[in-house]
Amino acid sequence: MQKRFMGWSLVILFLLAVPAWAGAPTAAVENTVTRVLDVLKDPQLKGPQAKEAKTQKLRVIYKDMFDEMEFSRRTLTRNWNKFTPDQRREFVDLFEQVMEKTYLDRILEYSNEKVVFYKETLIGDDKAEVQSKIITSSKEVPIYYRMILKSGKWKVYDVVVENVSLVQNYRTQFSEILASGTPEDLLATLRKKVKTH
């Protein structure tokens, strides 16, 4: 279930988008989709020999899309204060690598599903939720993107798939580790996960 959820939540943003309403946050998502599709459709990046070059281009887009610090803080919530500054830096780096690997694996399986963006809700001056749905041959799956405005740029800090939050999903996993362990225990778990990728 977790793998399936991760796959949906990370790949949806990068599929063929049909924006029905476009404010600044939605436009930011649409721009990301366009950039990803350009990479996926590039004839010079076809075939196994081009996989590494394609992956590198997609990695740049991934880093530009997510606010990793916001994602990390919201995932750890109160536990963030248990980490030293060095541990926080390592956590953000390791967590980014785990998320990035999942994203890259999924997006390379792109198969022309369609996404419709149909609603944008501003939450104060610096947060928004962009609602969308993925349309497959058999069903429609609701996907919501929670975004934050920092330094004039909208970035994603959470993805909600069928009412399940990516942040909440990881928060539950990490809280279980930290309930009986230390920040170092969680970092060790993430280091192992990064190595096995």
MDAnalysis code that builds the backbone (N, CA, C; Angstrom):
import MDAnalysis as mda
import numpy as np

u = mda.Universe.empty(591, n_residues=197, atom_resindex=np.repeat(np.arange(197), 3), trajectory=True)
u.add_TopologyAttr("name", ["N", "CA", "C"] * 197)
u.add_TopologyAttr("resid", np.arange(1, 198))
u.add_TopologyAttr("resname", ["MET", "GLN", "LYS", "ARG", "PHE", "MET", "GLY", "TRP", "SER", "LEU", "VAL", "ILE", "LEU", "PHE", "LEU", "LEU", "ALA", "VAL", "PRO", "ALA", "TRP", "ALA", "GLY", "ALA", "PRO", "THR", "ALA", "ALA", "VAL", "GLU", "ASN", "THR", "VAL", "THR", "ARG", "VAL", "LEU", "ASP", "VAL", "LEU", "LYS", "ASP", "PRO", "GLN", "LEU", "LYS", "GLY", "PRO", "GLN", "ALA", "LYS", "GLU", "ALA", "LYS", "THR", "GLN", "LYS", "LEU", "ARG", "VAL", "ILE", "TYR", "LYS", "ASP", "MET", "PHE", "ASP", "GLU", "MET", "GLU", "PHE", "SER", "ARG", "ARG", "THR", "LEU", "THR", "ARG", "ASN", "TRP", "ASN", "LYS", "PHE", "THR", "PRO", "ASP", "GLN", "ARG", "ARG", "GLU", "PHE", "VAL", "ASP", "LEU", "PHE", "GLU", "GLN", "VAL", "MET", "GLU", "LYS", "THR", "TYR", "LEU", "ASP", "ARG", "ILE", "LEU", "GLU", "TYR", "SER", "ASN", "GLU", "LYS", "VAL", "VAL", "PHE", "TYR", "LYS", "GLU", "THR", "LEU", "ILE", "GLY", "ASP", "ASP", "LYS", "ALA", "GLU", "VAL", "GLN", "SER", "LYS", "ILE", "ILE", "THR", "SER", "SER", "LYS", "GLU", "VAL", "PRO", "ILE", "TYR", "TYR", "ARG", "MET", "ILE", "LEU", "LYS", "SER", "GLY", "LYS", "TRP", "LYS", "VAL", "TYR", "ASP", "VAL", "VAL", "VAL", "GLU", "ASN", "VAL", "SER", "LEU", "VAL", "GLN", "ASN", "TYR", "ARG", "THR", "GLN", "PHE", "SER", "GLU", "ILE", "LEU", "ALA", "SER", "GLY", "THR", "PRO", "GLU", "ASP", "LEU", "LEU", "ALA", "THR", "LEU", "ARG", "LYS", "LYS", "VAL", "LYS", "THR", "HIS"])
u.atoms.positions = np.array([
    [0.825, -1.200, 0.000],
    [0.000, 0.000, 0.000],
    [0.865, 1.257, 0.000],
    [1.923, 1.207, 0.855],
    [2.793, 2.379, 0.936],
    [3.499, 2.645, -0.385],
    [4.010, 1.561, -1.033],
    [4.698, 1.743, -2.314],
    [3.739, 2.287, -3.363],
    [2.519, 1.756, -3.358],
    [1.527, 2.202, -4.334],
    [1.207, 3.679, -4.115],
    [1.044, 4.038, -2.847],
    [0.754, 5.433, -2.512],
    [1.895, 6.346, -2.951],
    [3.114, 5.928, -2.654],
    [4.275, 6.726, -3.035],
    [4.346, 6.895, -4.546],
    [4.078, 5.798, -5.248],
    [4.134, 5.863, -6.699],
    [3.141, 6.862, -7.252],
    [1.881, 6.770, -6.816],
    [0.861, 7.720, -7.288],
    [1.257, 9.143, -6.922],
    [1.612, 9.349, -5.668],
    [1.791, 10.711, -5.194],
    [2.922, 11.440, -5.885],
    [3.954, 10.718, -6.280],
    [5.096, 11.388, -6.889],
    [5.027, 11.470, -8.402],
    [4.304, 10.542, -9.008],
    [4.272, 10.565, -10.470],
    [3.175, 11.473, -11.014],
    [2.124, 11.664, -10.235],
    [0.960, 12.378, -10.746],
    [1.310, 13.787, -11.227],
    [2.112, 14.468, -10.467],
    [2.414, 15.857, -10.801],
    [3.043, 16.002, -12.175],
    [3.665, 14.947, -12.679],
    [4.481, 15.064, -13.880],
    [3.832, 14.488, -15.127],
    [2.562, 14.151, -15.023],
    [1.892, 13.579, -16.181],
    [1.220, 14.677, -17.001],
    [0.607, 14.277, -18.102],
    [0.020, 15.237, -19.014],
    [-1.067, 16.045, -18.329],
    [-0.876, 17.330, -18.190],
    [-1.800, 18.175, -17.437],
    [-2.707, 18.958, -18.364],
    [-3.966, 19.091, -17.941],
    [-4.920, 19.901, -18.679],
    [-5.481, 20.922, -17.697],
    [-4.839, 22.079, -17.535],
    [-5.291, 23.029, -16.529],
    [-6.646, 23.634, -16.888],
    [-7.558, 23.606, -15.921],
    [-8.876, 24.195, -16.132],
    [-8.954, 25.563, -15.469],
    [-8.021, 25.839, -14.580],
    [-8.001, 27.119, -13.869],
    [-6.554, 27.392, -13.530],
    [-6.063, 28.576, -13.763],
    [-4.619, 28.775, -13.592],
    [-4.288, 30.065, -12.866],
    [-4.162, 29.982, -11.541],
    [-3.575, 31.056, -10.768],
    [-2.094, 30.778, -10.668],
    [-1.388, 31.557, -9.843],
    [0.067, 31.398, -9.756],
    [0.507, 30.006, -9.281],
    [-0.100, 29.444, -8.225],
    [0.321, 28.092, -7.814],
    [0.061, 27.048, -8.893],
    [-1.114, 27.101, -9.530],
    [-1.418, 26.146, -10.595],
    [-0.461, 26.324, -11.759],
    [-0.154, 27.574, -12.080],
    [0.786, 27.836, -13.170],
    [2.157, 27.247, -12.858],
    [2.550, 27.272, -11.581],
    [3.837, 26.701, -11.198],
    [3.845, 25.195, -11.427],
    [2.744, 24.525, -11.076],
    [2.627, 23.088, -11.307],
    [2.646, 22.803, -12.810],
    [1.891, 23.585, -13.569],
    [1.838, 23.378, -15.023],
    [3.213, 23.546, -15.650],
    [3.967, 24.524, -15.185],
    [5.310, 24.745, -15.712],
    [6.200, 23.530, -15.457],
    [6.068, 22.955, -14.261],
    [6.850, 21.761, -13.937],
    [6.479, 20.608, -14.860],
    [5.176, 20.423, -15.074],
    [4.703, 19.360, -15.956],
    [5.289, 19.520, -17.354],
    [5.257, 20.741, -17.864],
    [5.778, 21.009, -19.204],
    [7.256, 20.649, -19.299],
    [8.016, 21.034, -18.287],
    [9.451, 20.744, -18.284],
    [9.713, 19.239, -18.268],
    [8.939, 18.511, -17.456],
    [9.116, 17.067, -17.378],
    [8.753, 16.399, -18.703],
    [7.626, 16.824, -19.282],
    [7.211, 16.234, -20.550],
    [8.229, 16.490, -21.650],
    [8.855, 17.661, -21.634],
    [9.888, 17.958, -22.623],
    [11.040, 16.949, -22.525],
    [11.405, 16.608, -21.278],
    [12.482, 15.634, -21.071],
    [12.030, 14.246, -21.513],
    [10.824, 13.855, -21.107],
    [10.339, 12.513, -21.409],
    [10.132, 12.282, -22.907],
    [9.802, 13.349, -23.619],
    [9.528, 13.209, -25.056],
    [10.732, 13.516, -25.946],
    [11.848, 13.914, -25.341],
    [13.035, 14.273, -26.108],
    [13.566, 13.038, -26.855],
    [13.575, 13.071, -28.190],
    [14.030, 11.894, -28.952],
    [15.489, 11.543, -28.690],
    [16.274, 12.512, -28.252],
    [17.689, 12.235, -27.961],
    [17.870, 11.531, -26.614],
    [16.781, 11.433, -25.847],
    [16.857, 10.800, -24.537],
    [16.077, 9.487, -24.495],
    [15.933, 8.859, -25.628],
    [15.235, 7.578, -25.710],
    [16.229, 6.428, -25.564],
    [15.756, 5.315, -25.066],
    [16.591, 4.120, -24.981],
    [17.362, 4.028, -23.679],
    [17.810, 2.821, -23.335],
    [18.515, 2.575, -22.073],
    [19.796, 3.396, -21.933],
    [20.483, 3.647, -23.053],
    [21.759, 4.361, -22.978],
    [21.579, 5.817, -22.554],
    [20.362, 6.329, -22.707],
    [20.110, 7.730, -22.355],
    [19.482, 7.878, -20.970],
    [19.306, 6.758, -20.250],
    [18.599, 6.811, -18.970],
    [19.283, 7.736, -17.969],
    [20.609, 7.676, -17.900],
    [21.324, 8.497, -16.915],
    [21.180, 9.981, -17.230],
    [21.299, 10.338, -18.503],
    [21.142, 11.747, -18.901],
    [19.725, 12.227, -18.604],
    [18.747, 11.377, -18.879],
    [17.344, 11.729, -18.599],
    [17.136, 11.899, -17.094],
    [17.710, 10.976, -16.320],
    [17.580, 11.038, -14.863],
    [18.169, 12.331, -14.311],
    [19.319, 12.732, -14.827],
    [19.947, 13.970, -14.355],
    [19.065, 15.187, -14.629],
    [18.458, 15.236, -15.799],
    [17.578, 16.361, -16.137],
    [16.345, 16.377, -15.239],
    [15.778, 15.199, -14.973],
    [14.609, 15.111, -14.109],
    [14.960, 15.455, -12.662],
    [16.178, 15.131, -12.245],
    [16.614, 15.443, -10.885],
    [16.621, 16.958, -10.650],
    [17.058, 17.702, -11.651],
    [17.070, 19.169, -11.536],
    [15.645, 19.691, -11.340],
    [14.695, 19.130, -12.095],
    [13.302, 19.564, -11.995],
    [12.736, 19.196, -10.625],
    [13.068, 18.007, -10.147],
    [12.603, 17.573, -8.829],
    [13.055, 18.556, -7.750],
    [14.345, 18.899, -7.762],
    [14.881, 19.798, -6.742],
    [14.218, 21.172, -6.808],
    [13.821, 21.569, -8.007],
    [13.189, 22.866, -8.187],
    [11.725, 22.849, -7.737],
    [11.115, 21.672, -7.715],
    [9.690, 21.566, -7.428],
    [9.371, 21.517, -5.937],
    [10.106, 20.701, -5.178],
    [9.795, 20.493, -3.771],
    [10.554, 21.458, -2.875],
    [9.895, 21.920, -1.813],
    [10.555, 22.660, -0.751],
    [10.973, 21.619, 0.285],
    [12.194, 21.121, 0.162],
    [12.640, 20.012, 1.003],
    [12.708, 20.381, 2.484],
    [13.084, 21.618, 2.795],
    [13.143, 22.026, 4.197],
    [11.748, 22.026, 4.808],
    [10.787, 22.587, 4.095],
    [9.405, 22.622, 4.586],
    [8.849, 21.205, 4.716],
    [9.116, 20.394, 3.712],
    [8.681, 18.997, 3.720],
    [9.256, 18.281, 4.948],
    [10.550, 18.467, 5.187],
    [11.234, 17.794, 6.288],
    [10.696, 18.250, 7.643],
    [10.548, 19.557, 7.826],
    [10.052, 20.093, 9.101],
    [8.643, 19.591, 9.396],
    [7.789, 19.601, 8.391],
    [6.408, 19.168, 8.596],
    [6.322, 17.661, 8.830],
    [7.250, 16.919, 8.264],
    [7.261, 15.475, 8.468],
    [7.707, 15.126, 9.888],
    [8.702, 15.837, 10.381],
    [9.188, 15.570, 11.741],
    [8.343, 16.261, 12.801],
    [7.647, 17.338, 12.436],
    [6.825, 18.156, 13.339],
    [7.590, 18.443, 14.648],
    [7.030, 18.120, 15.813],
    [7.682, 18.488, 17.087],
    [9.043, 17.816, 17.243],
    [9.235, 16.691, 16.592],
    [10.523, 15.978, 16.708],
    [11.681, 16.749, 16.082],
    [11.362, 17.727, 15.230],
    [12.404, 18.552, 14.608],
    [13.327, 19.151, 15.671],
    [12.755, 19.536, 16.806],
    [13.537, 20.181, 17.869],
    [14.471, 19.224, 18.593],
    [14.293, 17.929, 18.381],
    [15.179, 16.945, 19.010],
    [16.492, 16.793, 18.238],
    [16.516, 17.300, 17.005],
    [17.689, 17.146, 16.146],
    [18.632, 18.329, 16.326],
    [19.930, 18.047, 16.322],
    [20.915, 19.129, 16.321],
    [20.932, 19.755, 14.917],
    [21.510, 20.945, 14.766],
    [21.607, 21.544, 13.425],
    [22.267, 20.611, 12.404],
    [23.322, 19.901, 12.808],
    [23.983, 18.966, 11.890],
    [23.065, 17.800, 11.533],
    [22.347, 17.291, 12.523],
    [21.423, 16.185, 12.272],
    [20.282, 16.635, 11.358],
    [19.821, 17.865, 11.526],
    [18.756, 18.382, 10.659],
    [19.226, 18.454, 9.214],
    [20.433, 18.953, 9.031],
    [20.977, 19.046, 7.669],
    [21.079, 17.660, 7.034],
    [21.562, 16.692, 7.813],
    [21.696, 15.339, 7.267],
    [20.325, 14.734, 6.990],
    [19.369, 14.974, 7.882],
    [18.025, 14.446, 7.666],
    [17.429, 14.986, 6.369],
    [17.508, 16.298, 6.165],
    [16.955, 16.903, 4.953],
    [17.619, 16.294, 3.716],
    [18.938, 16.128, 3.761],
    [19.672, 15.568, 2.621],
    [19.262, 14.116, 2.348],
    [19.206, 13.290, 3.399],
    [18.857, 11.878, 3.224],
    [17.412, 11.718, 2.766],
    [16.519, 12.475, 3.385],
    [15.103, 12.389, 3.033],
    [14.896, 12.812, 1.581],
    [15.621, 13.835, 1.162],
    [15.531, 14.276, -0.228],
    [15.976, 13.157, -1.171],
    [17.042, 12.463, -0.815],
    [17.528, 11.378, -1.678],
    [16.515, 10.239, -1.786],
    [15.874, 9.909, -0.659],
    [14.859, 8.846, -0.671],
    [13.690, 9.253, -1.569],
    [13.207, 10.484, -1.389],
    [12.074, 10.965, -2.175],
    [12.437, 11.073, -3.655],
    [13.614, 11.596, -3.915],
    [14.055, 11.794, -5.300],
    [14.144, 10.464, -6.036],
    [14.708, 9.445, -5.371],
    [14.840, 8.136, -6.011],
    [13.471, 7.555, -6.350],
    [12.527, 7.684, -5.430],
    [11.170, 7.184, -5.681],
    [10.554, 7.918, -6.861],
    [10.706, 9.226, -6.867],
    [10.165, 10.048, -7.957],
    [10.771, 9.660, -9.297],
    [12.099, 9.535, -9.346],
    [12.769, 9.239, -10.614],
    [12.372, 7.860, -11.139],
    [12.269, 6.880, -10.249],
    [11.862, 5.545, -10.676],
    [10.462, 5.568, -11.278],
    [9.557, 6.323, -10.645],
    [8.175, 6.344, -11.095],
    [8.004, 7.141, -12.387],
    [8.643, 8.284, -12.479],
    [8.417, 9.141, -13.637],
    [8.993, 8.514, -14.900],
    [10.026, 7.690, -14.759],
    [10.590, 7.023, -15.929],
    [9.643, 5.957, -16.483],
    [8.564, 5.667, -15.736],
    [7.546, 4.735, -16.208],
    [6.366, 5.474, -16.845],
    [6.532, 6.736, -17.119],
    [5.479, 7.576, -17.700],
    [4.725, 6.857, -18.820],
    [3.387, 6.896, -18.747],
    [2.605, 6.178, -19.750],
    [1.390, 6.971, -20.251],
    [1.518, 8.293, -20.300],
    [0.509, 9.138, -20.947],
    [-0.847, 9.243, -20.250],
    [-0.911, 8.967, -18.936],
    [-2.153, 9.260, -18.242],
    [-2.391, 10.770, -18.285],
    [-3.601, 11.169, -18.016],
    [-3.942, 12.588, -18.112],
    [-4.329, 13.137, -16.742],
    [-3.919, 14.356, -16.456],
    [-4.266, 15.014, -15.204],
    [-5.026, 16.294, -15.507],
    [-6.116, 16.508, -14.778],
    [-6.887, 17.742, -14.911],
    [-6.776, 18.518, -13.604],
    [-6.337, 19.751, -13.686],
    [-6.309, 20.643, -12.530],
    [-7.602, 21.444, -12.550],
    [-8.375, 21.372, -11.469],
    [-9.703, 21.972, -11.530],
    [-10.015, 22.984, -10.431],
    [-9.172, 23.105, -9.418],
    [-9.474, 24.079, -8.369],
    [-8.196, 24.519, -7.677],
    [-8.152, 25.801, -7.351],
    [-7.018, 26.351, -6.599],
    [-7.581, 27.149, -5.433],
    [-7.084, 26.857, -4.234],
    [-7.537, 27.561, -3.035],
    [-6.347, 28.221, -2.368],
    [-6.395, 29.541, -2.228],
    [-5.338, 30.247, -1.523],
    [-5.614, 30.185, -0.029],
    [-4.586, 29.874, 0.747],
    [-4.705, 29.794, 2.202],
    [-3.764, 30.835, 2.777],
    [-4.268, 32.024, 2.995],
    [-3.410, 33.127, 3.411],
    [-2.620, 33.651, 2.227],
    [-1.557, 34.380, 2.526],
    [-0.761, 34.998, 1.466],
    [0.306, 34.071, 0.896],
    [0.672, 33.029, 1.644],
    [1.839, 32.254, 1.214],
    [1.589, 30.756, 1.075],
    [0.329, 30.325, 1.169],
    [0.051, 28.898, 1.008],
    [-1.154, 28.713, 0.092],
    [-1.167, 27.582, -0.596],
    [-2.272, 27.277, -1.509],
    [-2.417, 25.772, -1.642],
    [-3.619, 25.364, -2.060],
    [-3.856, 23.965, -2.392],
    [-4.379, 23.908, -3.819],
    [-3.724, 23.114, -4.647],
    [-4.142, 22.930, -6.035],
    [-4.748, 21.539, -6.147],
    [-6.018, 21.484, -6.536],
    [-6.718, 20.207, -6.628],
    [-6.712, 19.705, -8.067],
    [-6.481, 18.420, -8.198],
    [-6.440, 17.814, -9.530],
    [-6.963, 16.389, -9.448],
    [-7.082, 15.762, -10.586],
    [-7.426, 14.340, -10.619],
    [-6.698, 13.700, -11.778],
    [-6.236, 12.474, -11.553],
    [-5.618, 11.709, -12.627],
    [-6.717, 10.879, -13.288],
    [-6.696, 10.853, -14.586],
    [-7.709, 10.118, -15.341],
    [-7.032, 8.939, -16.037],
    [-7.418, 7.748, -15.629],
    [-6.910, 6.542, -16.278],
    [-8.050, 5.919, -17.083],
    [-7.780, 4.798, -17.689],
    [-8.817, 4.145, -18.493],
    [-9.940, 3.587, -17.630],
    [-9.672, 3.399, -16.335],
    [-10.682, 2.755, -15.488],
    [-11.203, 3.609, -14.334],
    [-10.478, 4.684, -13.959],
    [-10.951, 5.465, -12.814],
    [-10.321, 6.847, -12.786],
    [-10.813, 7.664, -11.839],
    [-10.250, 8.986, -11.577],
    [-9.748, 9.006, -10.137],
    [-8.528, 9.510, -9.941],
    [-7.918, 9.541, -8.617],
    [-7.671, 10.999, -8.212],
    [-8.268, 11.466, -7.086],
    [-8.042, 12.844, -6.660],
    [-6.648, 13.037, -6.076],
    [-5.982, 14.101, -6.529],
    [-4.635, 14.450, -6.065],
    [-4.613, 15.928, -5.713],
    [-4.221, 16.258, -4.491],
    [-4.127, 17.659, -4.071],
    [-2.657, 17.988, -3.787],
    [-2.237, 19.163, -4.261],
    [-0.865, 19.625, -4.023],
    [-0.897, 20.798, -3.071],
    [-0.214, 20.674, -1.951],
    [-0.105, 21.775, -0.996],
    [1.193, 22.512, -1.272],
    [1.061, 23.818, -1.433],
    [2.194, 24.613, -1.896],
    [2.452, 25.788, -0.972],
    [3.690, 26.248, -0.981],
    [4.078, 27.385, -0.163],
    [4.881, 28.361, -1.021],
    [4.688, 29.641, -0.753],
    [5.397, 30.689, -1.497],
    [6.589, 31.156, -0.686],
    [7.777, 30.973, -1.258],
    [9.004, 31.423, -0.595],
    [9.883, 32.109, -1.624],
    [10.361, 33.280, -1.276],
    [11.236, 34.047, -2.169],
    [10.600, 34.208, -3.552],
    [9.277, 34.435, -3.557],
    [8.576, 34.693, -4.808],
    [8.312, 33.464, -5.665],
    [8.527, 32.263, -5.109],
    [8.370, 31.038, -5.898],
    [7.468, 30.040, -5.170],
    [6.490, 29.468, -5.909],
    [5.605, 28.455, -5.338],
    [6.258, 27.084, -5.440],
    [6.302, 26.376, -4.274],
    [6.870, 25.032, -4.253],
    [5.940, 24.095, -3.506],
    [6.039, 22.808, -3.847],
    [5.201, 21.787, -3.212],
    [5.828, 21.353, -1.890],
    [4.986, 21.278, -0.826],
    [5.485, 20.751, 0.440],
    [4.673, 19.547, 0.920],
    [3.612, 19.192, 0.209],
    [2.865, 17.992, 0.542],
    [1.996, 17.605, -0.653],
    [1.753, 16.304, -0.788],
    [0.867, 15.783, -1.828],
    [-0.149, 14.886, -1.134],
    [-1.434, 15.090, -1.424],
    [-2.502, 14.303, -0.813],
    [-3.158, 13.460, -1.906],
    [-3.069, 12.148, -1.761],
    [-3.611, 11.232, -2.751],
    [-4.769, 10.462, -2.121],
    [-5.959, 10.613, -2.703],
    [-7.145, 9.941, -2.163],
    [-7.254, 10.155, -0.651],
    [-7.094, 11.422, -0.249],
    [-7.228, 11.851, 1.153],
    [-6.124, 11.343, 2.072],
    [-5.034, 10.851, 1.516],
    [-3.887, 10.427, 2.324],
    [-2.714, 11.352, 2.033],
    [-2.211, 12.013, 3.077],
    [-1.124, 12.978, 2.941],
    [0.234, 12.290, 2.951],
    [1.083, 12.677, 2.008],
    [2.443, 12.152, 1.966],
    [3.202, 12.532, 3.234],
    [3.052, 13.799, 3.675],
    [3.700, 14.251, 4.905],
    [3.220, 13.416, 6.092],
    [1.907, 13.234, 6.191],
    [1.352, 12.477, 7.315],
    [1.823, 11.031, 7.294],
    [1.913, 10.459, 6.101],
    [2.374, 9.088, 5.953],
    [3.783, 8.931, 6.532],
    [4.694, 9.802, 6.133],
    [6.065, 9.735, 6.644],
    [6.128, 10.128, 8.116],
    [5.304, 11.097, 8.516],
    [5.308, 11.521, 9.914],
    [4.992, 10.345, 10.827],
    [4.033, 9.526, 10.415],
    [3.661, 8.358, 11.213],
    [4.832, 7.383, 11.311],
    [5.476, 7.118, 10.176],
    [6.617, 6.187, 10.178],
    [7.759, 6.704, 11.050],
    [8.101, 7.992, 10.876],
    [9.234, 8.548, 11.613],
    [8.919, 8.685, 13.097],
    [7.667, 8.997, 13.430],
    [7.285, 9.130, 14.842],
    [7.405, 7.800, 15.568],
    [7.083, 6.719, 14.861],
    [7.206, 5.390, 15.467],
    [8.663, 5.080, 15.812],
    [9.569, 5.457, 14.902],
    [10.999, 5.229, 15.167],
    [11.475, 6.092, 16.323],
    [11.050, 7.366, 16.329],
    [11.524, 8.308, 17.343],
    [10.846, 8.115, 18.697],
    [9.717, 7.412, 18.725],
    [9.020, 7.179, 19.993],
    [9.868, 6.324, 20.932],
    [10.625, 5.397, 20.353],
    [11.457, 4.520, 21.181],
    [12.945, 4.665, 20.862],
    [13.253, 5.516, 19.879],
    [14.643, 5.687, 19.476],
    [15.071, 7.145, 19.483],
    [16.220, 7.388, 18.908],
    [16.811, 8.727, 18.895],
    [16.868, 9.257, 17.461],
    [17.148, 10.555, 17.303],
    [17.364, 11.070, 15.952],
    [18.419, 10.278, 15.192],
    [19.454, 9.828, 15.884],
    [20.501, 9.043, 15.225],
    [19.937, 7.728, 14.684],
    [18.996, 7.125, 15.397],
    [18.360, 5.887, 14.924],
    [17.618, 6.130, 13.614],
    [16.905, 7.248, 13.541],
    [16.178, 7.568, 12.309],
    [17.151, 7.848, 11.174],
    [18.205, 8.583, 11.466],
    [19.206, 8.869, 10.434],
    [19.845, 7.574, 9.930],
    [20.110, 6.644, 10.836],
    [20.703, 5.367, 10.439],
    [19.756, 4.600, 9.511],
    [18.457, 4.658, 9.808],
    [17.459, 3.998, 8.957],
    [17.458, 4.610, 7.561],
    [17.518, 5.938, 7.499],
    [17.519, 6.618, 6.205],
    [18.813, 6.374, 5.437],
    [19.942, 6.335, 6.157],
    [21.221, 6.046, 5.485],
    [21.173, 4.683, 4.817],
    [20.612, 3.707, 5.541],
    [20.506, 2.343, 5.007],
    [19.600, 2.335, 3.766],
    [18.495, 3.075, 3.844],
    [17.552, 3.117, 2.723],
    [18.215, 3.735, 1.493],
    [18.992, 4.808, 1.692],
    [19.683, 5.459, 0.587],
    [20.697, 4.507, -0.034],
    [21.415, 3.759, 0.792],
    [22.432, 2.822, 0.284],
    [21.808, 1.700, -0.535],
    [20.657, 1.208, -0.093],
    [20.027, 0.084, -0.782],
    [19.392, 0.517, -2.090],
    [19.174, 1.840, -2.274],
    [18.667, 2.337, -3.562],
    [19.757, 2.127, -4.579],
])
